[in-house]
Amino acid sequence: MNLQTEYLGLKLRSPLVASASPLSEKIDNIKRLEDVGAGAVVLYSLFEEQLRREQLALHHHTTFGTESYAEALSYFPEPDEYHTGSRGYLDLIRKAKQSVDIPIIASLNGTTLGSWEKFAQQIQAAGADALELNLYSIPTDLDTHGWEVEQTDVDIVRTVCESLTIPVAVKLSPFFSNMANMAKRFKEAGAKGLVLFNRFYQPDIDLEALEVRPNVLLSTPQSLRLPLRWIAILYKRVEIDFAGTSGVHTGEDAAKLLLVGANVTMMASALLRNGIDHLRIVEHGLTDWMERHEYESVAQMRGALSQIHSESPAAFERAQYIKAIMNYPMG
């Protein structure tokens, strides 16, 4: 059974990729992910806020007291004191590349134009095989138009892509007025891949403490439906690679995404819930399904059930919505 696939121009032994999560914070975990069959590993995300905080700290420490006495030189901190986050991330990339043979994909998470391209270049220099740009924002300004939000995202992608030679994938939310148009615009801005979709971690209310609390809920297989639909719609219409993420828990889940056109299927929640060794179970489930349905390779099955190849393409659009509602079983 040939599980090989290509993603962002990288040749992967398997379409099963470990997406960004705390699991990739340790080299030992990255090694284990390779051992159990991961085709690639996306490192945990470094957030824009972390980079901005480091820059502010550096500015403060390198200017505070400089108009005083010569002793002001002693105020300067050691570099490690204000580069812990970014420096540690770059070190992780270097160590991971020395420790495993599978591709290492770095991840940056942010929402505004700034010094992203500078740190992206440092990520490239550290040896990352690719960069996943995680566009995670919830616009709340009443005077900001939707087109402004979209243009900012496109500008970020273009700026980063133009500053790098390694491929860039964009991890985005589905909340655009025209998802298909945005996919096209991201490709035109230089992106080599789209990761569908980002999951928003929405807060909850603690009724006893009367506080707003973060509430991280791991995905369920039902989360698969949204990326499944949009990859099926966009496959071959936008010539770009697709990574399906959110809801991949079994080999059958992975098979569904591949059938609609995904190059790779990414998982984090299933591994956090069941452990790294669960990836072996997912791979076994995928190869078993392929054998039973007489698929000899991932390349053979990819896109077979996309909208462009489907006998009823409307199944991915509004007509299927109407049919589903009308045929819902009543007690």
C-alpha positions in Angstrom: 0.0 0.0 0.0 1.5 3.3 -1.1 0.7 6.1 1.4 3.2 8.6 -0.1 1.9 12.1 -0.9 3.2 15.5 -1.7 2.4 18.6 0.3 3.9 22.1 -0.3 6.4 20.5 -2.7 7.6 18.1 0.1 7.5 14.4 -0.4 5.8 12.7 2.6 5.8 9.0 3.5 2.2 9.4 4.7 -0.7 11.9 4.5 -1.0 11.7 8.3 0.5 14.8 9.8 0.7 16.0 13.4 -0.7 19.5 13.5 0.4 22.3 15.8 -0.1 21.3 19.5 1.8 21.1 22.8 3.0 17.6 21.7 5.7 19.2 19.5 7.2 21.2 22.3 9.6 18.3 23.1 12.1 16.7 20.8 11.3 13.3 22.3 7.7 13.6 21.2 8.7 14.7 17.7 10.9 11.6 17.5 8.0 9.4 18.6 5.7 11.0 16.1 8.2 10.0 13.3 8.5 6.5 14.8 4.7 5.9 14.7 4.4 7.0 11.1 3.7 10.8 10.9 4.4 12.1 7.5 5.4 15.5 8.9 5.1 17.5 12.1 3.8 21.1 12.5 5.4 22.7 15.5 3.4 24.5 18.1 2.5 28.0 17.2 4.6 31.0 18.1 2.2 33.9 18.7 2.4 37.4 17.3 1.9 38.7 20.9 5.0 36.9 22.1 7.1 38.5 19.4 5.7 41.9 20.1 6.3 41.5 23.9 9.9 40.6 23.2 10.4 43.6 20.9 9.0 45.9 23.6 11.2 44.4 26.3 14.2 44.7 24.0 13.4 48.4 23.3 13.0 49.1 27.0 16.2 47.4 28.1 18.3 48.9 25.4 17.1 52.5 25.9 16.4 52.7 29.6 19.1 54.8 31.4 21.1 55.5 28.3 21.1 59.2 29.0 22.4 58.7 32.5 25.9 57.5 33.4 28.4 55.1 31.9 27.1 52.6 34.5 23.9 52.5 32.3 25.7 49.8 30.3 25.2 47.5 33.2 21.4 47.8 32.8 21.5 45.9 29.5 20.1 42.4 30.1 21.7 39.2 28.7 20.1 38.3 25.4 18.4 35.2 26.9 16.4 37.4 29.2 14.3 38.9 26.3 14.7 36.3 23.6 13.4 33.2 25.4 10.3 32.6 23.3 11.7 33.2 19.8 15.2 31.9 20.5 13.8 28.7 22.0 11.5 28.3 19.0 14.4 28.6 16.6 16.5 26.2 18.7 13.6 23.7 18.6 13.6 23.8 14.8 17.3 23.2 14.6 17.2 20.3 17.0 14.2 18.8 15.3 15.9 18.9 12.0 18.9 17.1 13.5 16.8 14.5 15.2 14.3 13.4 12.5 14.1 12.8 8.8 10.5 13.9 8.3 9.7 17.5 7.3 9.4 20.1 10.1 6.8 22.8 9.5 7.0 25.9 11.7 3.8 27.8 12.7 3.3 31.5 13.3 0.0 32.8 14.7 -1.2 36.4 14.3 -3.5 39.0 12.8 -1.6 42.2 11.9 1.1 43.4 9.6 4.4 43.9 11.3 7.7 42.2 11.7 6.4 38.8 10.8 8.6 38.6 7.7 11.8 39.2 9.8 11.1 36.3 12.1 9.8 34.2 9.2 13.2 34.6 7.7 14.8 33.5 10.9 12.6 30.4 10.9 13.7 29.6 7.3 17.4 30.1 8.3 16.9 27.7 11.3 16.1 25.0 8.8 12.3 24.7 8.7 11.0 22.9 5.6 7.9 25.1 5.4 5.9 27.7 7.4 2.2 27.5 8.4 0.8 31.0 8.8 -2.1 30.8 11.2 -4.5 33.7 10.6 -6.6 33.8 13.8 -8.6 36.9 14.5 -12.1 38.0 15.6 -12.7 41.5 14.3 -14.8 43.6 16.8 -14.3 47.1 15.6 -17.7 48.4 14.5 -16.2 50.6 11.9 -14.0 48.0 10.2 -15.5 46.6 6.9 -15.3 43.0 6.0 -13.2 43.8 2.9 -10.6 45.5 5.1 -10.2 42.4 7.2 -9.8 40.2 4.2 -7.3 42.6 2.6 -5.2 42.6 5.7 -5.0 38.8 5.7 -4.0 38.8 2.0 -1.4 41.5 2.6 0.1 39.5 5.5 0.4 36.4 3.4 1.9 38.3 0.4 4.5 40.0 2.7 5.6 36.8 4.3 5.6 34.8 1.1 7.7 37.4 -0.7 10.3 37.3 2.1 10.8 33.5 2.0 12.0 30.8 -0.4 10.4 27.9 1.7 6.7 27.2 1.0 4.0 28.9 3.0 0.6 27.4 3.9 -2.2 29.5 5.3 -4.3 28.1 8.1 -7.6 30.1 8.1 -11.1 30.3 9.4 -14.2 29.6 7.3 -15.8 32.9 8.2 -15.4 34.8 5.0 -18.2 36.2 2.9 -16.8 34.2 -0.1 -14.5 31.4 1.0 -13.8 30.4 -2.6 -12.6 33.9 -3.6 -10.4 34.1 -0.5 -8.8 30.8 -1.4 -8.0 32.2 -4.9 -6.6 35.4 -3.4 -4.3 33.6 -1.0 -2.9 31.5 -3.8 -2.3 34.7 -5.9 -0.6 36.2 -2.8 2.0 33.3 -2.9 0.6 30.6 -0.6 1.4 27.1 -1.6 -1.2 25.5 0.6 -4.4 26.0 2.6 -5.1 24.4 6.0 -8.8 24.1 6.5 -9.8 25.1 9.1 -8.8 26.9 12.2 -10.8 26.2 15.3 -11.8 29.1 17.5 -11.5 28.4 21.3 -14.4 30.3 22.6 -14.6 31.3 26.3 -17.1 30.1 28.9 -18.6 31.6 32.0 -17.8 30.3 35.5 -21.1 30.9 37.2 -19.7 30.5 40.7 -16.7 32.7 40.4 -18.5 35.0 37.9 -15.5 35.0 35.6 -14.8 34.5 32.0 -12.6 31.4 31.6 -10.8 29.9 28.6 -12.4 26.7 27.5 -10.5 24.4 25.2 -12.6 21.6 23.7 -10.9 18.9 21.7 -12.4 18.2 18.3 -14.8 15.4 17.6 -15.3 13.5 14.3 -18.3 15.7 13.5 -15.9 18.7 13.1 -14.7 17.0 9.9 -17.8 18.1 7.9 -16.7 21.7 7.3 -13.2 21.1 5.9 -14.6 18.1 4.0 -17.1 20.3 2.2 -14.8 23.1 1.3 -11.9 20.9 0.1 -14.4 19.1 -2.1 -15.6 22.4 -3.5 -12.1 23.9 -4.1 -10.2 20.9 -5.3 -8.9 21.6 -8.9 -10.7 24.9 -9.0 -7.9 26.5 -7.1 -4.5 24.9 -7.9 -3.1 24.8 -4.4 -2.4 22.1 -1.9 -5.0 21.3 0.8 -4.5 20.1 4.4 -7.7 18.9 6.1 -7.7 19.5 9.9 -10.1 19.3 12.8 -12.1 16.1 13.3 -9.5 13.5 12.1 -9.7 10.7 14.6 -9.8 7.5 12.6 -8.5 6.1 9.4 -11.9 6.5 7.9 -11.8 10.2 8.7 -8.5 10.5 6.9 -9.9 8.6 3.9 -12.8 11.0 3.5 -10.5 14.0 3.4 -8.3 12.3 0.8 -11.2 11.3 -1.3 -12.4 14.9 -1.6 -9.0 16.2 -2.5 -6.8 16.8 0.6 -3.0 16.3 0.1 -2.6 15.6 3.9 -4.8 15.1 6.9 -3.8 16.8 10.1 -4.6 15.8 13.7 -4.0 17.1 17.2 -7.0 16.4 19.3 -7.0 12.6 18.7 -3.3 12.4 19.7 -3.8 14.6 22.8 -6.8 12.5 23.8 -5.4 9.0 23.0 -1.7 9.5 23.0 0.9 9.6 20.2 0.7 5.9 19.5 -2.9 6.5 18.3 -1.4 7.6 15.0 -0.5 3.9 14.3 -4.2 3.0 14.7 -5.3 5.7 12.3 -2.8 4.6 9.7 -3.9 1.0 10.1 -7.5 2.1 9.7 -6.6 4.0 6.5 -4.7 1.2 4.9 -7.4 -1.3 5.8 -10.1 0.9 4.2 -7.9 1.3 1.1 -7.3 -2.4 0.8 -11.0 -3.2 1.1 -11.9 -0.7 -1.5 -9.0 -1.7 -3.8 -7.1 1.6 -3.7 -3.4 1.0 -4.2 -2.2 4.5 -3.4 -3.2 7.8 -1.9 -2.6 9.4 -5.3 -5.2 7.1 -6.8 -7.9 8.0 -4.3 -7.2 11.7 -3.9 -10.1 13.8 -5.2 -12.2 10.9 -6.4 -15.2 12.3 -4.6 -14.5 16.0 -4.9 -17.2 18.2 -6.4 -15.5 18.3 -9.8 -15.6 14.5 -10.0 -18.9 13.9 -8.1 -22.0 12.6 -9.9 -24.0 15.0 -7.9 -21.9 18.1 -7.3 -24.9 19.9 -5.7 -24.4 17.5 -2.7 -21.8 19.9 -1.5 -24.0 23.0 -1.9 -27.4 24.3 -1.0 -29.5 21.6 -2.7 -28.2 19.0 -0.4 -29.1 21.2 2.6 -32.7 21.4 1.4 -32.8 17.6 0.8 -31.3 16.9 4.3 -33.9 19.1 6.0 -36.8 17.6 4.1 -35.8 14.0 4.7 -35.0 14.3 8.4 -36.7 11.3 10.1 -39.5 12.3 12.4 -40.6 10.2 15.4 
